[in-house]
Each structure stands twice: as C-alpha cells, then as structure tokens.
Amino acid sequence: MEKITLKANTREVIGKEAGNRLRKAGIIPAVVYKRAEKAIPLAVNERNLFSTLHTSAGENVIIALEIFSQEKSEKPDMEKTVIIKEVQYHPIKRKILHIDFQEIALTEKITVEIPIETKGEPVGVKSDGGILDHPIKELNIECLPTDIPEKIYVNVENLKIGDAIRVKDLDIPSNITVLDDPEQAVVSVVPPEAEELVSEEEALTEAAAEPEVIKQKKPEETPEAEQKK
C-alpha cells in the first residue's frame, strides 16, 4: 500500500475556543501519538485532509506526516509514518471536528478494521424472494501496515435461503490474522418473514438501549478538551 503525504503544523494553543477558531479558518485540530510517548497537538488543512481520507484505502491509508513548527518553513521539523486512529464528526453537518493519528512502524503488526463488500446477487434473493442479511460490515484483522487490504470481498451469488457465510469461510491472505469469532455469520439469506422479525427485535433493542457513547481514548492520548464536542 502506498503512502500519502500530508502536511501538519504544531500548535501550542489548545482548548475548545482555539479549536473553533481553527475550524472557521478551514483547519482541523489533530493529535499524533505513540504508545508511552506524549501526544503532539497538530493543525491540518481541511481540504488536504479530505483528499487524504478519500483514497481507495479509506481511513486505513498509510500517511507520511510532515510536521512543521513554523508555517513558512520549507522542510519539516519531523516526519512520522502514521495511520488514522479516530475521526470525530459533527453529528449533524458531518464535518470533521478532530482527528487522531497513531504513529506506526512498517515492520510491526497493527490492528485495523477492514470493510467487507459483497459481490453478486444471491440465488435465494433473486429466485426465491429471500433477503440478504449482512450483519458484519467490517472485519477486525492484524497484519503489517503494508499488508492492509482495501476491502474483503465475499461472493454471495450461490447463497440459498438458509445459507450463510461465516468469518471462517472468508478468503483471507495467509499474512493476515482475523481477530473476530470464526463462527460469526458475515452474510446470510433469510426468508422475508424472518427479516421482519429481526427488524422488530432490533427496533425494540435500540429503543431500550442507552445512547451510544463515543469511544474515548486514554488521557495521555487526548490532551485537549476540544476533542470531546
């Protein structure tokens, strides 16, 4: 997987008001961290960040982060190889509010989530009126950064009503370790009435559940209050 270069500037002023001023100017507050090391607050151009996020690799893109302490410097003060660990979006506008980068080594394995994409139309849907159920949209894997696949594809054309493809059935390269339960169903074809029952149960469960809390990182990984908007 190729690297994408992204420039960032260090920032000394942190906090909610400072973060809002940056966003109004088209700059996104960010932080880069490495385990057992102090996080570095950064500022990234919003347009450049948007382009970086919209490569074929998505949020699993490997980034050559060039960090400048002065905006007019021609050479970066430091360079780090990073991946995107967390992106915080505005709940309504869906604009990026903050981004966390994690420094990595290309020779050390990391854990990431990979999108699962189905290919084809199941015979059980096309001929028998069944419905394709796709409960798992991402797969948790461990591998070297350079071995991260863009997607995991699963062919569903031969699935009949009652058939399922489980995690253990996926075609996974030998250099990738899957961390999910091998018996968990990735896709299945269910009768229409079964899908309706599942939908009703999910609706009741969601109504009874408490509001989802955005995953928080350890204190040393998020030093500024602006990350929790």
Backbone hydrogen bonds in HBPLUS format (Angstrom, degrees):
<---DONOR---> <-ACCEPTOR-->    atom                        ^
c    i                          cat <-CA-CA->   ^        H-A-AA   ^      H-
h    n   atom  resd res      DA  || num        DHA   H-A  angle D-A-AA Bond
n    s   type  num  typ     dist DA aas  dist angle  dist       angle   num
A0004-ILE N   A0062-ILE O   2.93 MM  58  6.35 153.9  2.00 150.7 158.7     1
A0064-ALA N   A0004-ILE O   2.85 MM  60  5.86 155.4  1.91 129.4 137.6     2
A0006-LEU N   A0064-ALA O   3.09 MM  58  6.18 161.9  2.12 140.9 142.1     3
A0066-GLU N   A0006-LEU O   2.88 MM  60  6.13 161.6  1.92 151.2 157.4     4
A0008-ALA N   A0066-GLU O   2.82 MM  58  6.07 149.5  1.91 168.3 164.4     5
A0068-PHE N   A0008-ALA O   2.81 MM  60  6.20 161.4  1.84 154.7 160.4     6
A0009-ASN N   A0043-ALA O   2.96 MM  34  5.17 166.0  1.98 148.6 152.8     7
A0043-ALA N   A0009-ASN O   2.73 MM  34  5.17 132.1  1.95 146.7 160.8     8
A0010-THR N   A0068-PHE O   2.91 MM  58  6.26 155.0  1.98 157.0 161.3     9
A0011-ARG N   A0041-PRO O   3.29 MM  30  5.78 147.0  2.41 130.0 127.9    10
A0019-GLY N   A0015-GLY O   2.98 MM   4  6.10 153.8  2.05 148.2 156.0    11
A0020-ASN N   A0016-LYS O   2.99 MM   4  6.26 154.3  2.06 150.1 156.7    12
A0021-ARG N   A0017-GLU O   3.04 MM   4  6.31 154.8  2.10 148.4 154.9    13
A0022-LEU N   A0018-ALA O   3.11 MM   4  6.36 154.9  2.17 145.6 151.9    14
A0023-ARG N   A0019-GLY O   3.08 MM   4  6.35 161.4  2.11 149.5 153.9    15
A0024-LYS N   A0020-ASN O   3.09 MM   4  6.29 156.4  2.15 148.5 154.1    16
A0025-ALA N   A0022-LEU O   2.99 MM   3  5.16 134.5  2.21 100.1 113.3    17
A0027-ILE N   A0022-LEU O   2.85 MM   5  4.92 156.8  1.90 141.2 139.1    18
A0026-GLY N   A0023-ARG O   3.01 MM   3  5.04 162.4  2.04 107.9 110.9    19
A0046-GLU N   A0026-GLY O   2.94 MM  20  5.46 169.1  1.95 152.3 149.0    20
A0028-ILE N   A0044-VAL O   2.75 MM  16  5.16 173.6  1.75 157.5 157.4    21
A0044-VAL N   A0028-ILE O   2.95 MM  16  5.16 163.4  1.98 142.4 147.7    22
A0099-ILE N   A0029-PRO O   3.30 MM  70  6.82 144.7  2.44 141.0 151.0    23
A0030-ALA N   A0042-LEU O   2.92 MM  12  4.81 153.3  1.99 137.5 131.8    24
A0042-LEU N   A0030-ALA O   2.80 MM  12  4.81 175.0  1.80 129.3 128.7    25
A0031-VAL N   A0099-ILE O   3.14 MM  68  6.69 137.0  2.33 154.2 163.9    26
A0101-PHE N   A0031-VAL O   2.77 MM  70  6.06 169.1  1.78 165.1 168.2    27
A0032-VAL N   A0040-ILE O   3.04 MM   8  5.32 154.2  2.11 139.0 146.4    28
A0040-ILE N   A0032-VAL O   2.88 MM   8  5.32 166.5  1.90 154.1 157.8    29
A0033-TYR N   A0101-PHE O   3.05 MM  68  6.48 153.1  2.13 148.5 153.3    30
A0103-GLU N   A0033-TYR O   2.91 MM  70  6.06 171.0  1.92 159.6 162.6    31
A0037-GLU N   A0034-LYS O   2.86 MM   3  5.40 149.4  1.95 149.1 147.1    32
A0049-LEU N   A0045-ASN O   2.95 MM   4  6.14 155.7  2.01 152.3 159.8    33
A0050-PHE N   A0046-GLU O   2.91 MM   4  6.11 155.0  1.97 147.2 154.0    34
A0051-SER N   A0047-ARG O   3.07 MM   4  6.37 158.7  2.11 149.2 153.9    35
A0052-THR N   A0048-ASN O   3.05 MM   4  6.29 151.3  2.14 142.7 150.7    36
A0053-LEU N   A0049-LEU O   2.98 MM   4  6.24 151.4  2.06 151.8 158.9    37
A0054-HIS N   A0050-PHE O   3.20 MM   4  6.34 127.3  2.49 139.4 152.3    38
A0054-HIS N   A0051-SER O   3.27 MM   3  5.24 140.7  2.44  94.5 105.4    39
A0058-GLY N   A0055-THR O   3.10 MM   3  5.48 161.6  2.13 111.8 117.6    40
A0060-ASN N   A0057-ALA O   3.19 MM   3  5.53 152.5  2.27 133.8 132.9    41
A0063-ILE N   A0082-VAL O   2.89 MM  19  5.22 176.7  1.89 163.6 162.5    42
A0082-VAL N   A0063-ILE O   2.88 MM  19  5.22 165.7  1.90 152.6 157.2    43
A0065-LEU N   A0080-LYS O   2.78 MM  15  5.15 152.8  1.85 173.4 164.6    44
A0080-LYS N   A0065-LEU O   2.95 MM  15  5.15 157.9  2.00 142.3 149.4    45
A0067-ILE N   A0078-MET O   2.89 MM  11  5.35 170.4  1.90 167.7 168.4    46
A0077-ASP N   A0067-ILE O   2.80 MM  10  5.91 135.7  1.99 147.4 159.1    47
A0078-MET N   A0067-ILE O   3.31 MM  11  5.35 152.8  2.39 144.6 147.9    48
A0073-SER N   A0070-GLN O   3.16 MM   3  5.54 166.4  2.18 116.1 119.6    49
A0104-ILE N   A0081-THR O   2.87 MM  23  5.87 167.6  1.89 155.7 156.7    50
A0083-ILE N   A0102-GLN O   2.99 MM  19  5.45 148.2  2.09 142.1 150.3    51
A0102-GLN N   A0083-ILE O   2.89 MM  19  5.45 164.5  1.92 157.3 162.4    52
A0085-LYS N   A0100-ASP O   2.89 MM  15  5.46 158.7  1.94 145.2 150.7    53
A0100-ASP N   A0086-GLU O   2.82 MM  14  5.11 164.1  1.85 158.2 161.2    54
A0088-GLN N   A0098-HIS O   2.87 MM  10  5.17 178.3  1.87 158.6 158.5    55
A0097-LEU N   A0088-GLN O   2.65 MM   9  5.43 175.7  1.65 157.8 158.3    56
A0098-HIS N   A0088-GLN O   3.39 MM  10  5.17 154.9  2.45 132.9 134.7    57
A0090-HIS N   A0095-LYS O   2.74 MM   5  5.28 152.3  1.82 148.7 158.3    58
A0094-ARG N   A0090-HIS O   2.93 MM   4  4.62 138.3  2.11 122.4 130.5    59
A0108-GLU N   A0105-ALA O   3.04 MM   3  5.43 170.3  2.05 118.7 121.0    60
A0110-ILE N   A0143-CYS O   2.82 MM  33  5.71 160.5  1.85 154.8 150.7    61
A0143-CYS N   A0110-ILE O   3.09 MM  33  5.71 154.5  2.16 155.3 159.3    62
A0112-VAL N   A0141-ILE O   3.04 MM  29  5.67 153.5  2.12 148.7 157.2    63
A0141-ILE N   A0112-VAL O   2.95 MM  29  5.67 171.1  1.96 170.5 173.3    64
A0114-ILE N   A0139-LEU O   2.82 MM  25  5.10 162.9  1.85 142.8 147.5    65
A0139-LEU N   A0114-ILE O   2.76 MM  25  5.10 155.2  1.82 142.5 149.9    66
A0152-ILE N   A0115-PRO O   2.89 MM  37  6.26 157.7  1.94 159.6 166.6    67
A0116-ILE N   A0137-LYS O   2.79 MM  21  5.27 156.4  1.85 144.1 139.9    68
A0117-GLU N   A0152-ILE O   2.86 MM  35  6.18 159.9  1.90 153.5 159.9    69
A0154-VAL N   A0117-GLU O   2.97 MM  37  6.29 151.9  2.05 152.2 155.4    70
A0119-LYS N   A0154-VAL O   2.90 MM  35  5.99 144.9  2.02 147.3 145.4    71
A0156-VAL N   A0119-LYS O   3.02 MM  37  6.06 164.3  2.05 157.4 161.1    72
A0125-VAL N   A0122-PRO O   3.06 MM   3  5.25 145.1  2.19 101.5 111.6    73
A0126-LYS N   A0122-PRO O   2.97 MM   4  6.25 170.4  1.98 157.4 159.6    74
A0123-VAL N   A0157-GLU O   3.00 MM  34  5.93 133.1  2.23 136.0 141.0    75
A0127-SER N   A0123-VAL O   2.88 MM   4  5.59 163.9  1.90 142.6 147.7    76
A0124-GLY N   A0159-LEU O   2.90 MM  35  5.99 154.7  1.97 159.9 151.6    77
A0130-GLY N   A0124-GLY O   2.80 MM   6  5.35 153.0  1.87 149.3 144.0    78
A0131-ILE N   A0190-VAL O   2.80 MM  59  5.36 161.4  1.83 157.3 163.9    79
A0190-VAL N   A0131-ILE O   2.92 MM  59  5.36 163.7  1.95 154.7 152.9    80
A0133-ASP N   A0188-SER O   2.71 MM  55  5.22 173.2  1.71 164.9 166.8    81
A0188-SER N   A0133-ASP O   2.90 MM  55  5.22 144.7  2.03 146.2 154.8    82
A0179-LEU N   A0140-ASN O   2.86 MM  39  5.44 177.1  1.86 150.4 150.9    83
A0142-GLU N   A0177-THR O   2.77 MM  35  5.09 144.5  1.90 145.5 156.3    84
A0177-THR N   A0142-GLU O   2.98 MM  35  5.09 175.3  1.98 154.6 155.8    85
A0147-ASP N   A0144-LEU O   2.88 MM   3  5.29 157.8  1.93 116.6 124.2    86
A0148-ILE N   A0145-PRO O   3.43 MM   3  5.60 170.3  2.44 109.0 110.5    87
A0159-LEU N   A0156-VAL O   3.15 MM   3  5.58 168.1  2.17 119.7 123.0    88
A0163-ASP N   A0160-LYS O   2.91 MM   3  5.38 164.2  1.93 137.0 139.3    89
A0162-GLY N   A0189-VAL O   2.80 MM  27  5.68 178.9  1.80 155.5 155.8    90
A0189-VAL N   A0163-ASP O   3.10 MM  26  5.88 153.6  2.18 158.9 163.1    91
A0165-ILE N   A0187-VAL O   2.87 MM  22  5.44 162.6  1.90 155.1 158.5    92
A0186-VAL N   A0165-ILE O   2.76 MM  21  5.75 163.5  1.79 151.3 157.1    93
A0187-VAL N   A0165-ILE O   3.32 MM  22  5.44 158.4  2.37 142.4 148.6    94
A0169-ASP N   A0166-ARG O   2.86 MM   3  5.28 149.1  1.95 111.8 121.9    95
A0167-VAL N   A0184-GLN O   2.90 MM  17  5.74 147.5  2.01 156.6 166.1    96
A0170-LEU N   A0167-VAL O   3.21 MM   3  5.59 163.0  2.24 112.8 118.0    97
A0168-LYS N   A0182-PRO O   2.91 MM  14  4.53 150.1  2.01 140.0 130.4    98
A0176-ILE N   A0173-PRO O   3.15 MM   3  5.70 156.7  2.20 122.0 123.2    99
A0184-GLN N   A0181-ASP O   3.09 MM   3  5.46 164.0  2.11 115.9 121.0   100
A0194-ALA N   A0191-PRO O   3.04 MM   3  5.28 123.7  2.37 104.3 118.7   101
A0195-GLU N   A0191-PRO O   3.12 MM   4  6.47 153.7  2.19 155.2 163.0   102
A0196-GLU N   A0192-PRO O   3.12 MM   4  6.43 148.8  2.22 145.3 153.5   103
A0197-LEU N   A0193-GLU O   3.15 MM   4  6.45 153.0  2.23 143.0 149.2   104
A0198-VAL N   A0194-ALA O   2.99 MM   4  6.24 158.2  2.04 149.1 155.0   105
A0199-SER N   A0195-GLU O   2.92 MM   4  6.13 157.6  1.97 147.2 153.2   106
A0200-GLU N   A0196-GLU O   3.02 MM   4  6.25 154.2  2.09 144.8 151.3   107
A0201-GLU N   A0197-LEU O   2.99 MM   4  6.22 161.1  2.03 149.9 154.8   108
A0202-GLU N   A0198-VAL O   2.91 MM   4  6.12 158.8  1.95 151.0 157.0   109
A0203-ALA N   A0199-SER O   2.97 MM   4  6.15 153.5  2.04 144.0 151.0   110
A0204-LEU N   A0200-GLU O   3.03 MM   4  6.30 156.9  2.09 149.2 154.8   111
A0205-THR N   A0201-GLU O   2.93 MM   4  6.14 155.0  2.00 146.6 154.0   112
A0206-GLU N   A0202-GLU O   2.89 MM   4  6.07 159.5  1.93 150.2 155.2   113
A0207-ALA N   A0203-ALA O   3.03 MM   4  6.15 151.2  2.11 142.0 149.7   114
A0208-ALA N   A0204-LEU O   3.14 MM   4  6.31 143.9  2.27 140.2 148.7   115
A0209-ALA N   A0205-THR O   2.99 MM   4  6.07 130.8  2.24 140.7 154.0   116
A0221-GLU N   A0218-LYS O   2.81 MM   3  5.33 150.0  1.90 117.2 127.1   117
A0222-THR N   A0219-PRO O   3.27 MM   3  5.38 146.6  2.38 101.7 110.5   118
A0228-LYS N   A0225-ALA O   3.24 MM   3  6.02 170.9  2.25 123.7 126.1   119
